[in-house]
């Protein structure tokens, strides 16, 4: 679970940077920065896939219940939302 949560934190940091850089590129009309933001989206997509894989593996191998299952399901939802925002 800690590994999944670490991926979510990393993903959140990348999304935050993408939002800030995207806004800055619009303000300054910086095409290179905008392209950097577009390229960083691929990393965010890959992290979402890793979160999904780890969550599925955790459910299959550990059969979490109660609090742990809620954490896993919450991270799946959060990863999908972060990916959309990013």
C-alpha positions in Angstrom: 0.0 0.0 0.0 2.8 2.4 0.7 4.2 1.8 -2.8 0.9 2.7 -4.3 0.6 5.8 -2.1 4.1 6.9 -3.1 3.2 6.6 -6.8 0.1 8.8 -6.1 2.2 11.4 -4.4 4.7 11.4 -7.3 1.8 11.7 -9.8 0.4 14.6 -7.8 3.6 16.5 -7.9 3.9 16.0 -11.7 0.3 17.1 -12.2 0.9 20.2 -10.1 4.0 21.1 -12.1 2.1 20.5 -15.4 -0.6 22.9 -14.3 1.9 25.6 -13.3 4.0 25.2 -16.4 0.9 25.0 -18.6 -0.4 28.3 -17.2 3.0 29.9 -17.5 3.4 28.8 -21.1 0.0 30.4 -21.9 0.9 33.6 -20.2 4.3 33.9 -21.9 3.3 32.1 -25.2 6.3 29.8 -24.6 5.9 27.1 -27.2 8.9 25.1 -25.8 7.4 25.0 -22.3 4.0 24.0 -23.7 5.7 21.1 -25.5 7.5 20.1 -22.3 4.1 20.0 -20.6 2.7 17.8 -23.4 5.6 15.4 -23.1 5.3 15.2 -19.3 1.7 13.9 -19.8 3.2 10.6 -21.0 4.9 10.2 -17.7 1.7 10.9 -15.8 -0.1 8.3 -18.0 2.5 5.7 -17.2 2.2 6.4 -13.5 -1.5 5.9 -13.7 -1.0 2.5 -15.4 1.5 1.5 -12.6 -0.9 2.5 -9.9 -3.6 0.4 -11.6 -1.3 -2.5 -12.0 -0.1 -2.3 -8.4 -3.7 -2.0 -7.1 -4.8 -5.0 -9.1 -1.8 -7.0 -7.9 -2.5 -6.0 -4.3 -6.2 -7.0 -4.5 -5.4 -10.3 -6.2 -2.5 -11.4 -3.9 -3.4 -9.9 -0.6 -7.2 -9.8 -0.7 -7.4 -6.6 1.4 -10.5 -5.9 3.5 -11.9 -2.9 5.3 -9.5 0.0 5.5 -6.9 -1.4 3.2 -9.4 -2.1 0.5 -10.8 1.4 0.8 -7.3 2.8 0.4 -6.7 0.7 -2.7 -10.0 1.7 -4.3 -9.4 5.4 -3.4 -6.0 5.4 -5.0 -7.5 4.0 -8.2 -10.1 6.8 -8.3 -7.5 9.4 -7.4 -5.1 8.2 -10.1 -7.8 8.5 -12.7 -8.7 12.0 -11.6 -5.0 13.1 -11.5 -4.5 11.7 -15.0 -7.4 13.7 -16.4 -6.2 16.9 -14.7 -2.6 16.3 -15.8 
